[in-house]
Amino acid sequence: MMGDKIVAKQTAKELGLPLVPGSPGPVDSVEEIVALGTKIGWPVLIKAVAGGGGRGMKVVDDADSAAEAFSLARTEAKAAFSNDSVYLEKYLPRPRHIEIQVLGDGLGAGVHLGERDCSLQRRHQKVLEEAPSPALNAEQRSRIGELAADAVRKLKYRGAGTMEFLFQDGEFYFIEMNTRLQVEHPITEAVTGIDLVREQIRIASGAPLGMSQKDIVIQGHAIECRINAENSETFMPCPGRIADYHPPGGLGVRVDSGLYTGYVMPPYYDSMVAKLIVNGGSRNECLMRLRRCLEEFVIGGIDTTIPLHRRIISEQTFIDGDYDIHWLEKLVGLKK
């Protein structure tokens, strides 16, 4: 499903999942974009069929800007995925990005493990995630979780996966499914106590799902900060030698990283060099622990985004949990 988002959306529709209004398949011309934009309302979003991560994604504000956006989106998609096919969705102005972790054994059993809020993004790249989402109430959480689990059971899906939704004004809209473990899976492990890697291996070995939905209980709160080798203001990549490395520790603290003092960070790969995962009995406790950890975390010799994370968690809007997918870009001056 990850390789072709059109197939994913068509399948999601058949499974009863709510969708963002848009094109039923790839769009091949500017005229199609203008016609659809006029029908479903501007602005609209052009997205690459073959991939994600913000590549091949362009917002079209009106008919006059459709041609340029269409050309740019196809060029980016071709360069990133060797496939220039794009499709169209209604652009939602202030959504949250909510994803549901699921497990299925391929035999008809499936469960969800709650949601993660991944709304803190820069250029469609996730920066910080938390579980559970501060934006959902118990009814909304139960509703979207059961929709996702029901889809897994109907599909007889096998393995770990994540169903991603946009959430605005109390409504969910399916956008894609990632048929793998995600970078942010440790926060789900922290609030459920379930080792997702272990469960994925068990399922791959042919074992049936070892739990039912009633066995899964969400407790406490967890936040993950993605630490990148980038300048926290200009976001320029910063490879180089690690002069000092001192990760935080203690109760409710996990650091996933391959760094050590003297390691030479190469320029060839993704810029993420560490994940800081913190959990506590409540969101406030989690935030207090996270503040301490970010102050203690030392990665010397290169620029990192640790200062950006310190800034994010000190903002009242974030403390209140009242942010959307555009909030971070506005904070750092990338969007008005």
N, C-alpha and C positions, 0 to 999 in steps of 0.2 A: 504493500500500500504506500510505503514511503516514496517509492520510485516514481509513481504516477499519481499526482494529487487529484486528477480528474476521476480516475477509477476509485480513489478513496472517497471522494465526495459522492459519487453515484452509489457506492456501496453503503455509505453512511445514510443516505436518503432512504434506501431500501430497508435499513435497519431501524428507521424511525428517529434518527438523530437530527436535531435542529441544525439548519444550514444558514450561512450568510447568503442573501440573495445575490445571484451572479449568473455567469454564463454556464450552460450545461456541459460545455466542452471547450476546447481551445478556440481562441479568437484569431482570425487570419487577416483582418484588415482594420484600418482606422474607422471605416464606415460601421463595422460591427460594434466597435467600442462606443462610438457616438450614439448609435441606436440604443444600445443597452444602457448607457449612461443616462440618456433622456428618459428611458423607461423606468429604471429603478432609482434614479436620482443621483445627482452629483454631490460630492466627489466619489470616484470609484478607484479601485486598486487593481493594477495589473500585476500578476504574479507568475513566476516560472512554474511550468508543469512538473519539471524534473527534479526540483530541489528546493532548498530553503535557505535560512541564514540571512535573509534580506537581499540576496543576489537575484537580480531580475525582477525586483519589486519596485513599482513606481506608482505614486499617487497622481491621479488625473483630476484636476479641479473643474475642468469644463471642456466643451467640445474643441475649443481653440488649441488646447494644450495636448490633445489626444495623440496627434501624429508624432510629436517629439518624444513623448513618454513611451509610446509603443515601440519606436525605433530603439531607444535606449534600453528598455526592458529586454527586448529580444537579443540585442548585442551582448548584454551582461549575462543573460541566460545561456547563450551559445558559448561564451568564454568560460563560464563556470561549470556547465553541465554537458557541453557538447550537444545541446538540444535547445533550440530557440523558441519552442512552443510556449505560449503564455495563455492564461485565462483571466477572467475578470470577476471581481467581487465588489459588493457595496462597501465603501469605506466607512467604518464606524469611527466617530470623532473622539470618543473617550472610553474605550473598552479596557477591561482587565484581561490579562492572559492567564487563563486557568487551565491546568492540565491534570488529568486523572490517571494515576498509576493503576494498571491492571495486570492480572495474571490469569492465564488460561492453560489448561492441560491438553487441549486438542481433542478431548473426549466429551466436551459439552459442559464441563465445569469451569466457572470463571468468577473472579472476585475483583473488587476495587479496593485500593488501599488509601482512599482519601485523595485530596487534591493538593496541588502545589500552586502557589501564586508566583508567576514568572513575569510580572508586569514591568519590572525595572530593567529596561533594555536601552541599549544605545545602538542605533542603526540596525535594529532588529536582532541584535546579539544580546543574550541574557547576561546580566551583570550580578544580580542578587535575587535569590529565590527564598520563599518561606512557606512553611506548612504548619498548620492549615492556613488558608487565606483569611486575612482580616476582613475581607469584603463579603463573605458568604455567611448566611445564617444557617441554622441546623436543617431547615426544610430544603433550602437550595442545595446544600451539601449532599443531603440524602438523595434528592431528585437526580442531580447530574451524575452522582456516583452509581446509582442503580441503572441509569440509562447506559452508561459505559459498560458496566458489568453484564447487562443483558445483551448488549451487542457482542461482547466477547463470547458469551455462551452460544448465541445464534450462529456466529461465525465458526465456532469450534476452534477459536484461535489458540495457538500453542506458543507459550513462552511469556516473557515479560514484555510489556508495551505501555505506551502512553497515548491517550487521546487528548488532543489539544483543542481548547475552545476559547473563543472570545466571549466576554461577559459584560453586558451593558444593560442598565435599566431593568435588572432582574431577569434578563433573558440570556440563554446560552446559545452559541453558534459554533458548530463543529468546523474546524479548519483543516486538521490533518491528524494522522496517526504515525507515531514513531515506533517501529517494530523492533525495539532494542531497549537496553538500559540507557538512561540519560545521565548527563553530567551531574544533575541535581538529585539523583536518586537517594543519596545519603540522608537527606532531610526526611524523606518518607521512612527510611529505616529507623531514624531517630525517634519518630513519633509513633511508630507501630511496633518497634522491637523485632521486625521481620527482616532477615537477611535476604535481600532480593537476589543477590548473586547466587547464593545457595539454592534458592527456589528455582531460579532459571536453570541451573545445572541439573537439579532433580527432574524438572519437567523434560529437559532435553534427553535425559537418560531413559525416558519412557514412564516415569512414575506418575501416578495420578496426583492431582492437586491435593496437598496435605492440609487444607483448611477450608472452612466455609465462611460466609460473610459475617456470621455472628461471632466468629473467633477473632475478628480484626477490630481492635479498639484503638482509637486515636487518643493519645495522651500527651499533654504538654504542647510545646511549640519549638520549631527548629528553623534556623536561618542559615543559608549558605552564601558566602561571598566568594566570587571567582576572582582570584588574584592574577592579574595579567602583567606581563613585562612590557608595560607601556607607561609613558608619562601621564600622570593623572589629570593634567590640564590640556595638553595638546593631543594626547592619545597616540603619539608617535611610538612605534615599537622600539624597544631598548634591549637588544641582546647584549651579552657580555659575561664577564667573570663574576661569580658570586663572591663578594669579599667577606660577608658575614651572613650567617643564617641562624636565626633563633626563633623557632615557632612557639606559639603559646601552648599551654597544656592545662590540665586540671579536669575536674568533674564536668561532664557535658561538653567537652571540647574535642574535636577531631580535626586533624590536618592531613589532607591527602596531597602529597608532593614528592617529587624525586630530587628536590634541590638539596645541596649540601655546600658548605664552605669550600670554595675552590672550583666548583662546577662551572663549566663554560656553557652559558645559555646560547644555543645556535640560533641563527636567523631564519631557519628554513621551515619551521613548523608553526602551529597555532601558538599564540602568545600567552596562553594560560599556563602558569607555572605552579599554582597551588590552589587548593580549595580549603577554605576555613568553614567548618560546620559546627555550629553551636546550638545546643538545645537546653531548655529549661522547663520548669513546671507551668509557666505561663509566658505570654509574649513579653511582658515587662521584664520578667526574670531573664529571659533569653536575650533581650536587648542589653540589659546591664552586663551580662556575661560577655556579650559580643563587643561592647565598648572596651572592656578590659583587655580582651584578646587582641583587638586591633591596635591598641596602644603598645602591647607587648611584642607584637609580630615584627621581627627585624629581617629584612632582606636587603643587604648592603651591596653596593657595587653597580646596581642597575636601578632604573626607575621602575616603580610598580604602581598599581592602582590602589594600594592600601590607603593613601590619603583620601582618595575619592570615596572609599567605603566609610571612612571616618566622617566625612562630610555628609554622606547620604543619611546615616543613622542619627545624625545630630539635627536634621531638619524636622520641624514640627509636623509637616505634612506626612512624612514617613512614619514618625512616631505615632501619629493618629491613624495610620493605615489607610489614608485617603488619597491614594495615587492611582494613576492609570499608565498605559504603555507609553504615553508621550511625556510624562512628568520628568523623567531623568534627563531627556534631551533638552527640555526647557531649563532645567537646573544648570546644566553645563554650557548653555548658550548655543546649542545646535538647532534649536527650534524656538520660535516666538510663541 
